[in-house]
Amino acid sequence: MSGTISEATKSRDRICAVGKSIFDRGLTFGSTGNISVRLSDGSMLMTPTNASLGALDPARLSRFDASGAFLDGDKPTKESFLHMCMYCQRPHSNAVVHLHSTHSVAVSTLSDVDPADVLPPLTAYYVMRVGRLPLIPYFAPGDEMLARAVEEEAGENHAVLLANHGPVVAGRSLEEAQYATEELEETARLFLLLQGHRTRPLTSAQVAVLRKK
């Protein structure tokens, strides 16, 4: 019998490690937030409902087939459709992170942000890792209309911000999705810290150069 660790086992362990890292640094709390990974056969692993990202059990993650049907593991989160919407519109994405991180949620409640692109390009790394961030109108958790709204933006954007809820970020790998989510949260924190101050965001020309990279 081969001693090679399977792709699924590695992904289960990585989801749990990333969840604990996110939880320990206060980017999520209680049982909020969820993480998923799409495997090479199209099946998906996802953190289940009512599970703290800080205390995940690899063997109890929810598992879905390539069509999105639940297969086994603990009961799926009611927000699983957010992940499915991103994967459906982004065939090259293999991971999704959704958090209720404090500063991102705070920005999502502001009345005077641009819904087409919520945060200004304050840093180069924000532009490179997040890019444009559309605001999805508020819908109650689990509302089918939320899925449709996310689908409309996911094809052109790998990150969206749900109004009064939090960010949903896809990446080609779990690490890419994690780092982009963390960059978004830090930029949201900077944005709030700078309220009332004159700022100097990157110019459109500077942003264009970064996006080409």
Backbone as ProteinMPNN parsed JSONL, in Angstrom:
{"seq_chain_A": "MSGTISEATKSRDRICAVGKSIFDRGLTFGSTGNISVRLSDGSMLMTPTNASLGALDPARLSRFDASGAFLDGDKPTKESFLHMCMYCQRPHSNAVVHLHSTHSVAVSTLSDVDPADVLPPLTAYYVMRVGRLPLIPYFAPGDEMLARAVEEEAGENHAVLLANHGPVVAGRSLEEAQYATEELEETARLFLLLQGHRTRPLTSAQVAVLRKK", "coords_chain_A": {"N_chain_A": [[0.854, -1.209, 0.0], [0.544, 2.2, -0.866], [2.41, 4.885, 0.595], [1.708, 7.456, 0.152], [0.131, 10.478, 0.896], [-3.238, 11.218, 0.418], [-4.848, 13.534, -1.877], [-7.282, 14.512, -0.888], [-7.024, 14.07, 1.891], [-4.854, 15.731, 2.51], [-6.014, 18.178, 1.86], [-8.136, 18.32, 3.695], [-6.682, 18.511, 6.101], [-5.344, 20.889, 5.646], [-7.419, 22.773, 5.431], [-8.341, 22.759, 8.076], [-6.07, 23.696, 9.43], [-5.768, 26.282, 8.361], [-8.221, 27.358, 9.142], [-7.915, 27.369, 11.966], [-5.769, 29.146, 12.228], [-6.914, 31.522, 11.239], [-8.987, 31.85, 13.104], [-7.574, 32.024, 15.564], [-6.297, 34.441, 15.293], [-8.277, 36.249, 15.486], [-9.894, 36.845, 13.283], [-12.234, 35.676, 12.788], [-15.046, 34.44, 14.676], [-16.761, 32.652, 17.316], [-19.029, 30.468, 15.772], [-18.891, 31.445, 13.252], [-18.267, 32.086, 9.727], [-16.811, 30.286, 6.94], [-15.007, 27.761, 5.095], [-13.874, 26.407, 2.015], [-12.69, 23.846, -0.237], [-12.039, 22.908, -3.557], [-11.58, 19.848, -5.073], [-9.459, 17.984, -7.377], [-11.117, 16.273, -8.833], [-13.447, 17.617, -8.946], [-15.127, 17.425, -6.761], [-16.047, 18.725, -3.49], [-14.817, 19.959, -0.378], [-15.946, 21.215, 2.727], [-16.276, 23.44, 5.5], [-18.459, 22.551, 8.15], [-21.877, 23.271, 9.338], [-22.441, 25.279, 12.281], [-19.846, 25.053, 13.308], [-16.82, 25.862, 14.867], [-14.195, 27.648, 13.413], [-11.844, 27.47, 14.679], [-11.627, 24.993, 15.852], [-11.78, 22.657, 14.195], [-12.561, 19.392, 12.915], [-10.864, 17.26, 10.851], [-12.015, 14.904, 9.789], [-14.713, 15.337, 9.883], [-15.568, 17.234, 8.112], [-17.843, 18.645, 5.734], [-18.783, 17.021, 2.702], [-19.116, 17.331, -0.787], [-20.371, 16.372, -4.023], [-19.292, 16.837, -7.488], [-21.426, 18.146, -8.634], [-22.537, 19.542, -6.604], [-24.08, 18.217, -4.78], [-24.749, 17.048, -1.52], [-22.688, 14.723, 0.126], [-21.412, 13.358, 2.413], [-20.243, 13.526, 5.874], [-20.402, 16.099, 8.446], [-23.439, 18.049, 8.949], [-24.107, 20.334, 6.326], [-23.129, 23.824, 6.035], [-25.49, 26.514, 5.935], [-24.658, 28.432, 4.269], [-23.413, 27.311, 2.153], [-24.107, 27.627, -0.48], [-22.972, 30.016, -1.271], [-20.321, 29.403, -1.748], [-20.656, 27.533, -3.809], [-21.683, 29.198, -5.804], [-19.482, 30.817, -6.415], [-17.623, 28.899, -7.357], [-19.002, 27.937, -9.593], [-19.022, 30.091, -11.344], [-16.349, 30.604, -11.57], [-14.213, 28.775, -12.922], [-11.491, 28.239, -12.595], [-10.908, 28.6, -9.982], [-10.145, 27.161, -6.864], [-10.639, 27.246, -4.182], [-12.489, 28.75, -1.506], [-13.037, 31.371, 0.764], [-15.039, 32.542, 3.33], [-15.826, 35.043, 5.527], [-16.925, 36.678, 8.591], [-15.538, 38.929, 9.252], [-14.487, 41.598, 11.359], [-13.729, 44.36, 10.539], [-14.183, 44.371, 7.794], [-16.906, 43.755, 7.714], [-17.841, 46.027, 9.038], [-17.237, 48.047, 7.147], [-18.975, 47.198, 5.18], [-21.402, 48.076, 6.057], [-21.491, 50.795, 5.774], [-22.942, 53.794, 4.501], [-22.079, 55.412, 2.442], [-20.296, 54.321, 0.594], [-18.825, 53.248, -2.549], [-20.785, 51.177, -4.386], [-19.952, 49.711, -6.565], [-17.28, 49.344, -6.278], [-15.965, 48.917, -3.431], [-13.765, 49.544, -1.635], [-11.049, 51.902, -1.649], [-7.989, 51.982, -3.671], [-5.686, 51.591, -1.633], [-3.219, 50.374, -1.127], [-0.55, 48.651, -2.867], [-0.568, 45.869, -2.589], [-3.201, 45.298, -1.94], [-4.496, 45.894, -4.336], [-3.322, 43.975, -6.02], [-3.994, 41.533, -4.816], [-6.71, 41.571, -4.249], [-8.186, 43.463, -5.864], [-10.927, 44.725, -7.713], [-13.799, 45.348, -5.701], [-16.93, 44.582, -5.455], [-20.049, 45.526, -3.913], [-22.467, 43.464, -2.6], [-25.951, 43.639, -2.506], [-27.967, 43.663, 0.52], [-29.286, 40.604, 1.651], [-31.238, 38.25, 3.47], [-29.514, 35.701, 5.342], [-29.124, 32.669, 3.583], [-31.052, 33.276, 1.72], [-32.333, 32.814, -1.513], [-32.061, 34.8, -3.414], [-29.719, 36.051, -2.741], [-27.787, 34.274, -3.624], [-28.117, 34.517, -6.404], [-27.385, 37.178, -6.762], [-24.683, 37.131, -6.022], [-23.672, 35.404, -7.972], [-23.925, 37.004, -10.237], [-21.828, 38.788, -10.008], [-19.551, 37.267, -9.591], [-18.274, 36.169, -11.838], [-16.638, 38.133, -12.925], [-15.216, 39.021, -10.766], [-13.14, 37.972, -8.133], [-13.508, 38.429, -5.514], [-16.055, 39.467, -3.322], [-18.188, 41.667, -1.428], [-20.535, 41.158, 0.978], [-23.334, 42.99, 1.841], [-23.748, 44.188, 5.134], [-22.809, 41.79, 6.206], [-20.372, 40.264, 5.213], [-17.136, 39.339, 3.666], [-16.666, 37.339, 0.664], [-14.375, 35.308, -0.789], [-12.589, 33.994, -3.499], [-9.988, 31.772, -4.679], [-7.168, 30.509, -6.575], [-5.887, 28.652, -5.078], [-6.074, 27.433, -1.673], [-4.4, 28.909, -0.034], [-4.065, 31.238, -1.565], [-6.691, 32.283, -1.567], [-7.006, 32.663, 1.19], [-4.967, 34.562, 1.807], [-5.786, 36.731, 0.248], [-8.238, 37.329, 1.443], [-7.385, 38.108, 3.985], [-5.849, 40.332, 3.29], [-7.868, 41.976, 2.33], [-9.327, 42.402, 4.708], [-7.425, 43.805, 6.261], [-7.112, 46.085, 4.695], [-9.664, 47.141, 4.862], [-9.613, 47.788, 7.565], [-7.617, 49.777, 7.566], [-8.912, 51.649, 5.964], [-11.058, 52.429, 7.615], [-9.635, 53.5, 9.775], [-8.605, 55.747, 8.569], [-10.7, 57.42, 8.144], [-12.001, 60.671, 7.956], [-9.579, 61.792, 7.455], [-7.461, 63.237, 4.95], [-6.638, 61.372, 2.155], [-4.288, 59.567, 0.039], [-4.785, 57.712, -2.335], [-3.678, 55.078, -4.604], [-3.006, 56.017, -7.99], [-5.057, 55.878, -10.989], [-3.486, 55.065, -13.113], [-1.326, 53.837, -11.817], [-2.698, 51.734, -10.613], [-3.547, 50.346, -12.882], [-1.122, 49.338, -13.899], [-0.422, 47.545, -11.853], [-2.547, 45.706, -12.001], [-2.079, 44.476, -14.396], [-0.105, 42.755, -13.701]], "CA_chain_A": [[0.0, 0.0, 0.0], [1.362, 3.4, -0.984], [2.426, 5.764, 1.766], [1.389, 8.805, -0.291], [-1.068, 11.069, 1.495], [-4.15, 11.584, -0.658], [-5.199, 14.942, -2.071], [-8.376, 14.848, 0.016], [-6.503, 14.127, 3.259], [-4.061, 16.967, 2.612], [-6.928, 19.321, 1.835], [-8.831, 18.34, 4.985], [-5.751, 19.014, 7.117], [-5.024, 22.296, 5.356], [-8.598, 23.562, 5.809], [-8.356, 22.881, 9.54], [-4.951, 24.543, 9.843], [-6.094, 27.659, 7.993], [-9.307, 27.787, 10.025], [-7.372, 27.666, 13.295], [-4.97, 30.364, 12.111], [-7.849, 32.638, 11.111], [-9.699, 32.009, 14.377], [-6.647, 32.436, 16.624], [-5.924, 35.848, 15.09], [-9.457, 37.09, 15.676], [-10.538, 37.218, 12.034], [-13.58, 35.133, 12.877], [-15.392, 34.209, 16.079], [-17.891, 31.742, 17.481], [-19.127, 29.49, 14.686], [-19.067, 32.187, 11.999], [-17.298, 31.887, 8.667], [-16.647, 28.95, 6.383], [-13.901, 27.568, 4.149], [-14.052, 25.231, 1.169], [-11.673, 23.52, -1.242], [-12.503, 22.042, -4.64], [-10.555, 18.876, -5.418], [-9.218, 17.834, -8.819], [-12.233, 15.563, -9.465], [-14.619, 18.486, -8.897], [-15.813, 17.337, -5.469], [-15.713, 19.836, -2.604], [-14.791, 19.832, 1.074], [-16.376, 22.492, 3.302], [-16.51, 23.431, 6.94], [-19.903, 22.321, 8.351], [-22.647, 24.237, 10.1], [-22.215, 25.368, 13.728], [-18.489, 24.612, 13.641], [-15.836, 26.921, 15.049], [-13.019, 27.463, 12.561], [-10.695, 27.226, 15.546], [-11.64, 23.628, 16.405], [-12.335, 21.783, 13.163], [-12.127, 17.995, 12.84], [-10.74, 16.941, 9.421], [-12.887, 13.796, 9.378], [-16.122, 15.72, 9.952], [-15.889, 18.254, 7.115], [-18.893, 18.284, 4.774], [-18.256, 16.689, 1.38], [-20.091, 17.46, -1.866], [-19.873, 15.915, -5.312], [-19.004, 17.921, -8.426], [-22.665, 18.858, -8.955], [-22.969, 20.271, -5.421], [-24.923, 17.384, -3.906], [-24.1, 16.656, -0.268], [-22.367, 13.299, 0.174], [-21.229, 12.858, 3.769], [-19.682, 14.471, 6.827], [-21.396, 16.806, 9.256], [-24.449, 18.834, 8.232], [-23.483, 21.479, 5.652], [-23.522, 25.177, 6.378], [-26.53, 27.078, 5.065], [-23.994, 29.356, 3.349], [-22.672, 26.536, 1.151], [-24.433, 28.118, -1.818], [-22.041, 31.091, -1.614], [-19.154, 28.733, -2.316], [-21.061, 26.951, -5.09], [-21.814, 30.289, -6.773], [-18.144, 31.225, -6.829], [-17.036, 27.838, -8.175], [-19.739, 27.842, -10.849], [-18.633, 31.204, -12.21], [-14.895, 30.729, -11.626], [-13.732, 27.402, -13.088], [-10.086, 28.08, -12.21], [-10.788, 28.768, -8.533], [-10.192, 25.879, -6.152], [-10.87, 27.461, -2.751], [-13.285, 29.936, -1.158], [-13.069, 31.734, 2.179], [-16.094, 33.497, 3.678], [-15.725, 35.419, 6.937], [-17.679, 37.81, 9.118], [-14.449, 39.679, 9.884], [-15.041, 42.833, 11.933], [-13.552, 45.606, 9.777], [-14.858, 44.209, 6.506], [-18.344, 43.891, 7.97], [-18.093, 47.44, 9.35], [-17.266, 48.784, 5.884], [-20.152, 46.773, 4.412], [-22.591, 48.752, 6.584], [-21.409, 52.233, 5.525], [-23.937, 54.23, 3.517], [-21.531, 56.28, 1.396], [-19.257, 53.672, -0.207], [-19.179, 52.991, -3.941], [-21.18, 49.764, -4.46], [-19.254, 49.045, -7.658], [-15.905, 49.077, -5.83], [-16.164, 49.448, -2.077], [-12.568, 50.096, -1.012], [-10.103, 52.562, -2.553], [-6.709, 51.279, -3.803], [-4.764, 52.214, -0.684], [-1.9, 49.753, -1.198], [-0.304, 47.811, -4.038], [-0.933, 44.482, -2.328], [-4.648, 45.186, -2.026], [-4.851, 45.857, -5.757], [-2.873, 42.721, -6.619], [-4.623, 40.352, -4.223], [-8.174, 41.686, -4.208], [-8.676, 44.132, -7.069], [-12.216, 45.395, -7.538], [-14.615, 44.716, -4.661], [-18.318, 45.034, -5.507], [-20.909, 45.315, -2.742], [-23.699, 42.727, -2.896], [-27.032, 44.149, -1.645], [-28.319, 42.794, 1.647], [-30.348, 39.603, 1.658], [-31.129, 37.42, 4.667], [-28.722, 34.482, 5.127], [-29.876, 31.563, 3.012], [-31.992, 33.747, 0.704], [-31.949, 32.428, -2.875], [-31.689, 36.0, -4.158], [-28.312, 36.334, -2.458], [-27.014, 33.43, -4.538], [-28.185, 35.105, -7.735], [-26.617, 38.426, -6.752], [-23.27, 36.763, -6.005], [-23.371, 34.843, -9.287], [-23.809, 38.082, -11.214], [-20.541, 39.476, -9.86], [-18.435, 36.342, -9.402], [-17.56, 35.903, -13.071], [-15.65, 39.19, -13.161], [-14.538, 39.39, -9.517], [-12.914, 36.82, -7.26], [-13.874, 38.852, -4.156], [-17.243, 40.312, -3.195], [-18.512, 42.01, -0.041], [-21.969, 41.082, 1.216], [-23.767, 44.089, 2.711], [-24.127, 43.818, 6.501], [-22.566, 40.355, 6.336], [-18.944, 39.955, 5.185], [-16.54, 39.042, 2.366], [-16.538, 36.007, 0.073], [-13.186, 35.434, -1.633], [-12.135, 32.771, -4.157], [-8.6, 31.776, -5.113], [-6.736, 29.287, -7.255], [-5.513, 27.738, -4.002], [-6.572, 27.881, -0.371], [-3.509, 29.972, 0.433], [-4.369, 32.463, -2.3], [-7.958, 32.808, -1.051], [-6.761, 33.111, 2.558], [-4.179, 35.793, 1.818], [-6.601, 37.809, -0.296], [-9.22, 37.681, 2.474], [-6.681, 38.836, 5.032], [-5.496, 41.643, 2.727], [-9.118, 42.739, 2.312], [-9.64, 42.807, 6.078], [-6.465, 44.828, 6.683], [-7.411, 47.316, 3.96], [-10.878, 47.679, 5.486], [-9.193, 48.416, 8.823], [-6.946, 51.031, 7.202], [-9.933, 52.564, 5.464], [-11.789, 52.967, 8.762], [-8.7, 54.335, 10.531], [-8.33, 56.976, 7.824], [-11.905, 58.244, 8.031], [-11.785, 62.024, 8.46], [-8.266, 62.266, 7.006], [-7.248, 63.276, 3.504], [-5.81, 60.23, 1.782], [-3.661, 59.594, -1.273], [-4.833, 56.371, -2.92], [-2.933, 54.898, -5.841], [-3.671, 56.598, -9.15], [-5.593, 54.887, -11.929], [-2.358, 54.543, -13.893], [-0.604, 52.908, -10.944], [-3.552, 50.547, -10.466], [-3.526, 49.606, -14.15], [0.147, 48.607, -13.973], [-0.478, 46.431, -10.911], [-3.516, 44.718, -12.457], [-1.453, 43.718, -15.486], [0.738, 41.73, -13.093]], "C_chain_A": [[0.878, 1.243, 0.0], [1.276, 4.249, 0.275], [2.08, 7.194, 1.408], [0.086, 9.286, 0.354], [-1.97, 11.565, 0.373], [-4.404, 13.084, -0.707], [-6.273, 15.365, -1.075], [-7.894, 14.98, 1.453], [-5.693, 15.399, 3.475], [-4.977, 18.187, 2.685], [-7.705, 19.443, 3.138], [-7.93, 18.955, 6.063], [-5.47, 20.496, 6.908], [-6.198, 23.197, 5.724], [-8.606, 23.798, 7.317], [-7.24, 23.791, 10.04], [-5.222, 26.01, 9.532], [-7.214, 28.188, 8.886], [-8.808, 28.174, 11.401], [-6.562, 28.946, 13.27], [-5.861, 31.601, 12.05], [-8.545, 32.916, 12.436], [-8.776, 32.565, 15.455], [-6.249, 33.902, 16.498], [-7.124, 36.783, 15.102], [-10.133, 37.544, 14.4], [-11.921, 36.602, 11.894], [-13.829, 34.756, 14.331], [-16.597, 33.287, 16.157], [-17.881, 30.684, 16.399], [-19.306, 30.18, 13.339], [-17.966, 31.848, 10.998], [-17.245, 30.454, 8.182], [-15.591, 28.943, 5.29], [-14.231, 26.35, 3.297], [-12.871, 25.075, 0.224], [-12.318, 22.623, -2.28], [-11.342, 21.144, -5.063], [-10.473, 18.683, -6.939], [-10.335, 17.089, -9.538], [-13.532, 16.37, -9.437], [-15.391, 18.424, -7.599], [-15.292, 18.431, -4.544], [-15.74, 19.419, -1.138], [-15.108, 21.195, 1.67], [-16.571, 22.364, 4.802], [-18.023, 23.362, 7.194], [-20.577, 23.412, 9.176], [-22.304, 24.15, 11.597], [-20.853, 24.849, 14.163], [-17.588, 25.83, 13.798], [-14.643, 26.642, 14.15], [-11.768, 27.187, 13.391], [-10.608, 25.814, 16.072], [-12.277, 22.656, 15.42], [-11.752, 20.379, 13.263], [-12.048, 17.617, 11.37], [-11.726, 15.887, 8.947], [-14.355, 14.19, 9.302], [-16.499, 16.832, 8.973], [-16.985, 17.745, 6.184], [-18.255, 18.024, 3.416], [-19.382, 16.707, 0.359], [-19.506, 16.872, -3.145], [-19.729, 17.108, -6.254], [-20.245, 18.718, -8.809], [-23.195, 19.665, -7.774], [-23.87, 19.492, -4.498], [-24.128, 16.954, -2.68], [-23.908, 15.145, -0.234], [-22.276, 12.765, 1.591], [-20.5, 13.903, 4.614], [-20.77, 15.122, 7.638], [-22.316, 17.653, 8.381], [-23.819, 20.073, 7.599], [-23.961, 22.817, 6.195], [-24.602, 25.669, 5.426], [-25.939, 28.069, 4.078], [-23.195, 28.614, 2.273], [-22.928, 27.059, -0.259], [-23.512, 29.265, -2.233], [-20.794, 30.512, -2.281], [-19.492, 28.177, -3.69], [-21.156, 28.026, -6.17], [-20.456, 30.725, -7.298], [-17.519, 30.17, -7.737], [-17.704, 27.756, -9.549], [-19.271, 28.898, -11.846], [-17.123, 31.31, -12.417], [-14.271, 29.333, -11.724], [-12.29, 27.174, -12.669], [-9.852, 28.312, -10.717], [-10.977, 27.428, -7.84], [-10.376, 26.027, -4.647], [-11.688, 28.736, -2.564], [-13.23, 30.123, 0.348], [-14.161, 32.777, 2.374], [-16.014, 33.765, 5.175], [-16.721, 36.508, 7.285], [-16.683, 38.716, 9.856], [-14.862, 41.124, 10.174], [-14.928, 44.054, 11.033], [-14.214, 45.53, 8.407], [-16.371, 44.354, 6.661], [-18.698, 45.346, 8.261], [-18.179, 48.268, 8.068], [-18.526, 48.439, 5.09], [-21.438, 47.431, 4.893], [-22.588, 50.252, 6.309], [-22.33, 52.63, 4.378], [-23.333, 54.971, 2.332], [-20.385, 55.652, 0.607], [-19.757, 53.461, -1.636], [-19.546, 51.516, -4.084], [-20.493, 48.999, -5.597], [-17.834, 48.644, -7.269], [-15.747, 49.707, -4.462], [-14.939, 50.153, -1.508], [-11.655, 50.775, -2.026], [-8.791, 51.784, -2.624], [-5.632, 51.92, -2.917], [-3.356, 51.652, -0.785], [-1.786, 48.894, -2.459], [-0.783, 46.386, -3.804], [-2.445, 44.28, -2.336], [-5.08, 45.069, -3.483], [-4.496, 44.505, -6.362], [-3.624, 41.505, -6.088], [-6.139, 40.393, -4.228], [-8.714, 42.308, -5.491], [-9.982, 44.857, -6.813], [-13.073, 44.614, -6.55], [-16.044, 45.252, -4.726], [-19.082, 44.699, -4.222], [-22.183, 44.616, -3.194], [-24.8, 43.255, -1.973], [-27.397, 43.156, -0.547], [-29.486, 41.866, 1.306], [-30.156, 38.78, 2.922], [-30.288, 36.183, 4.367], [-29.59, 33.334, 4.629], [-30.856, 31.966, 1.924], [-31.478, 33.393, -0.692], [-31.504, 33.628, -3.703], [-30.237, 36.395, -3.911], [-27.42, 35.53, -3.397], [-26.986, 34.045, -5.935], [-27.352, 36.38, -7.817], [-25.118, 38.145, -6.769], [-22.853, 36.226, -7.37], [-23.148, 35.936, -10.323], [-22.457, 38.772, -11.166], [-19.346, 38.536, -9.895], [-17.644, 36.069, -10.674], [-16.436, 36.886, -13.321], [-14.82, 39.524, -11.931], [-14.349, 38.168, -8.631], [-13.195, 37.158, -5.801], [-15.121, 39.723, -4.223], [-17.471, 40.577, -1.71], [-20.024, 42.01, 0.101], [-22.373, 42.165, 2.205], [-24.244, 43.556, 4.056], [-23.871, 42.347, 6.798], [-21.077, 40.015, 6.337], [-18.446, 39.572, 3.804], [-16.629, 37.573, 1.978], [-15.423, 36.108, -0.956], [-12.775, 34.077, -2.185], [-10.679, 32.914, -4.565], [-8.256, 30.488, -5.822], [-6.288, 28.221, -6.26], [-6.086, 28.272, -2.708], [-5.709, 29.017, 0.158], [-3.822, 31.294, -0.266], [-5.659, 33.099, -1.79], [-7.786, 33.361, 0.362], [-6.05, 34.457, 2.569], [-4.972, 36.97, 1.27], [-7.644, 38.274, 0.719], [-8.576, 38.502, 3.579], [-6.264, 40.227, 4.551], [-6.72, 42.551, 2.684], [-9.443, 43.267, 3.701], [-8.711, 43.915, 6.561], [-6.719, 46.151, 5.965], [-8.686, 47.959, 4.492], [-10.53, 48.378, 6.795], [-8.501, 49.746, 8.557], [-7.965, 52.086, 6.765], [-10.699, 53.219, 6.611], [-10.9, 53.872, 9.609], [-8.497, 55.706, 9.889], [-9.557, 57.857, 7.641], [-11.669, 59.604, 8.679], [-10.434, 62.597, 8.073], [-8.227, 62.315, 5.484], [-6.291, 62.145, 3.149], [-5.265, 60.402, 0.364], [-3.656, 58.18, -1.845], [-3.941, 56.281, -4.155], [-3.721, 55.497, -7.002], [-4.193, 55.492, -10.069], [-4.484, 54.291, -12.778], [-1.56, 53.536, -13.077], [-1.391, 51.612, -10.763], [-3.511, 49.699, -11.732], [-2.256, 48.793, -14.305], [0.116, 47.383, -13.061], [-1.424, 45.338, -11.402], [-2.97, 43.898, -13.623], [-0.579, 42.598, -14.953], [-0.077, 40.55, -12.583]], "O_chain_A": [[1.836, 1.336, 0.767], [0.237, 4.329, 0.93], [2.148, 8.072, 2.268], [-0.923, 8.581, 0.351], [-1.507, 12.262, -0.53], [-4.207, 13.802, 0.272], [-6.19, 16.443, -0.486], [-8.305, 15.899, 2.162], [-5.83, 16.063, 4.502], [-4.744, 19.108, 3.468], [-7.912, 20.55, 3.634], [-8.364, 19.809, 6.836], [-5.37, 21.262, 7.866], [-5.992, 24.278, 6.276], [-8.851, 24.915, 7.774], [-7.443, 24.571, 10.971], [-4.936, 26.883, 10.352], [-7.164, 29.333, 9.335], [-9.227, 29.193, 11.951], [-6.656, 29.754, 14.194], [-5.6, 32.6, 12.721], [-8.679, 34.069, 12.845], [-9.157, 33.483, 16.182], [-5.9, 34.535, 17.493], [-7.007, 37.962, 14.769], [-10.874, 38.527, 14.415], [-12.686, 36.959, 10.998], [-12.896, 34.758, 15.135], [-17.357, 33.154, 15.198], [-16.847, 30.07, 16.132], [-19.812, 29.578, 12.392], [-16.886, 31.388, 11.367], [-17.587, 29.524, 8.912], [-15.316, 29.958, 4.651], [-14.799, 25.376, 3.791], [-12.154, 26.03, -0.073], [-13.051, 21.694, -1.942], [-10.254, 21.629, -5.373], [-11.325, 19.17, -7.682], [-10.491, 17.253, -10.748], [-14.585, 15.882, -9.848], [-16.233, 19.286, -7.347], [-14.225, 18.997, -4.782], [-16.584, 18.627, -0.719], [-14.611, 22.216, 1.193], [-16.978, 21.317, 5.306], [-18.788, 24.047, 6.516], [-19.931, 24.348, 9.646], [-21.931, 23.092, 12.103], [-20.713, 24.278, 15.244], [-17.596, 26.725, 12.953], [-14.132, 25.522, 14.126], [-10.756, 26.724, 12.865], [-9.604, 25.456, 16.689], [-13.201, 21.922, 15.769], [-10.595, 20.201, 13.647], [-13.071, 17.646, 10.686], [-12.223, 15.964, 7.823], [-15.161, 13.462, 8.723], [-17.628, 17.321, 9.0], [-17.046, 16.553, 5.883], [-17.311, 18.708, 3.02], [-20.464, 16.171, 0.6], [-18.289, 16.873, -3.333], [-20.005, 18.246, -5.874], [-20.127, 19.856, -9.265], [-24.181, 20.389, -7.908], [-24.381, 20.046, -3.524], [-22.973, 16.545, -2.791], [-24.83, 14.382, -0.523], [-22.983, 11.821, 1.943], [-20.186, 14.999, 4.15], [-21.937, 14.743, 7.536], [-22.007, 17.934, 7.223], [-23.073, 20.791, 8.265], [-25.058, 22.925, 6.743], [-24.629, 25.291, 4.254], [-26.623, 28.507, 3.153], [-22.393, 29.222, 1.565], [-22.068, 26.946, -1.133], [-23.29, 29.47, -3.427], [-20.282, 31.066, -3.254], [-18.714, 28.327, -4.632], [-20.759, 27.8, -7.313], [-20.3, 30.975, -8.493], [-16.947, 30.507, -8.774], [-17.031, 27.529, -10.555], [-19.142, 28.628, -13.04], [-16.662, 32.01, -13.318], [-13.847, 28.773, -10.713], [-11.897, 26.036, -12.411], [-8.718, 28.227, -10.246], [-11.868, 26.656, -8.195], [-10.281, 25.044, -3.912], [-11.593, 29.674, -3.356], [-13.357, 29.166, 1.112], [-14.2, 33.781, 1.663], [-16.118, 32.848, 5.989], [-17.285, 37.169, 6.413], [-16.965, 39.202, 10.951], [-15.497, 41.782, 9.351], [-15.931, 44.723, 10.783], [-14.748, 46.526, 7.918], [-17.031, 44.995, 5.843], [-19.723, 45.846, 7.796], [-19.081, 49.092, 7.916], [-19.079, 49.298, 4.403], [-22.461, 47.355, 4.213], [-23.582, 50.923, 6.583], [-22.478, 51.892, 3.404], [-24.003, 55.145, 1.313], [-19.583, 56.371, 0.011], [-20.96, 53.493, -1.895], [-18.671, 50.666, -3.914], [-20.462, 47.769, -5.584], [-17.255, 47.726, -7.851], [-15.432, 50.892, -4.346], [-15.059, 51.246, -0.954], [-11.5, 50.282, -3.144], [-8.503, 50.997, -1.722], [-4.788, 52.683, -3.389], [-2.388, 52.378, -0.552], [-2.788, 48.472, -3.037], [-1.34, 45.759, -4.706], [-2.921, 43.205, -2.701], [-5.928, 44.243, -3.822], [-5.277, 43.946, -7.133], [-3.863, 40.551, -6.828], [-6.785, 39.345, -4.212], [-9.601, 41.743, -6.131], [-10.125, 45.535, -5.796], [-13.08, 43.383, -6.553], [-16.341, 46.276, -4.112], [-18.787, 43.715, -3.544], [-22.895, 45.113, -4.066], [-24.595, 43.312, -0.761], [-27.162, 41.954, -0.678], [-30.508, 42.279, 0.758], [-29.031, 38.629, 3.397], [-30.339, 35.665, 3.252], [-30.654, 33.06, 5.183], [-31.436, 31.102, 1.268], [-30.316, 33.645, -1.01], [-30.666, 33.493, -4.594], [-29.599, 37.002, -4.771], [-26.42, 36.039, -3.903], [-25.934, 34.086, -6.574], [-26.692, 36.632, -8.826], [-24.363, 38.84, -7.45], [-21.78, 36.57, -7.866], [-22.282, 35.809, -11.189], [-21.989, 39.287, -12.182], [-18.235, 38.968, -10.201], [-16.453, 35.766, -10.599], [-15.396, 36.52, -13.868], [-13.822, 40.237, -12.037], [-15.294, 37.412, -8.404], [-13.131, 36.282, -4.939], [-15.229, 40.607, -5.073], [-17.014, 39.824, -0.85], [-20.717, 42.771, -0.574], [-21.81, 42.245, 3.297], [-25.03, 42.611, 4.124], [-24.619, 41.722, 7.549], [-20.56, 39.53, 7.343], [-19.236, 39.485, 2.864], [-16.663, 36.686, 2.831], [-15.51, 36.903, -1.892], [-12.629, 33.116, -1.429], [-10.187, 34.023, -4.774], [-8.964, 29.489, -5.691], [-6.307, 27.029, -6.567], [-6.532, 29.417, -2.64], [-6.223, 29.977, 0.732], [-3.842, 32.348, 0.37], [-5.719, 34.314, -1.601], [-8.349, 34.403, 0.696], [-6.477, 35.385, 3.256], [-4.847, 38.088, 1.77], [-7.904, 39.471, 0.843], [-9.156, 39.479, 4.053], [-6.319, 41.19, 5.314], [-6.627, 43.746, 2.965], [-9.793, 44.437, 3.861], [-9.162, 44.863, 7.203], [-6.56, 47.219, 6.556], [-8.78, 49.184, 4.567], [-11.081, 49.434, 7.105], [-8.766, 50.733, 9.243], [-7.883, 53.252, 7.15], [-10.957, 54.422, 6.583], [-11.358, 54.9, 10.108], [-8.249, 56.697, 10.577], [-9.464, 58.93, 7.044], [-11.194, 59.685, 9.812], [-10.165, 63.769, 8.335], [-8.887, 61.522, 4.814], [-5.247, 61.989, 3.783], [-5.715, 61.258, -0.398], [-2.618, 57.519, -1.837], [-3.503, 57.302, -4.685], [-4.952, 55.485, -6.999], [-3.817, 54.327, -9.939], [-4.547, 53.112, -13.126], [-1.163, 52.492, -13.595], [-0.816, 50.524, -10.762], [-3.447, 48.472, -11.66], [-2.305, 47.666, -14.796], [0.574, 46.307, -13.447], [-1.129, 44.155, -11.235], [-3.363, 42.746, -13.81], [-0.331, 41.61, -15.645], [0.487, 39.599, -12.042]]}, "name": "protein", "num_of_chains": 1, "seq": "MSGTISEATKSRDRICAVGKSIFDRGLTFGSTGNISVRLSDGSMLMTPTNASLGALDPARLSRFDASGAFLDGDKPTKESFLHMCMYCQRPHSNAVVHLHSTHSVAVSTLSDVDPADVLPPLTAYYVMRVGRLPLIPYFAPGDEMLARAVEEEAGENHAVLLANHGPVVAGRSLEEAQYATEELEETARLFLLLQGHRTRPLTSAQVAVLRKK"}
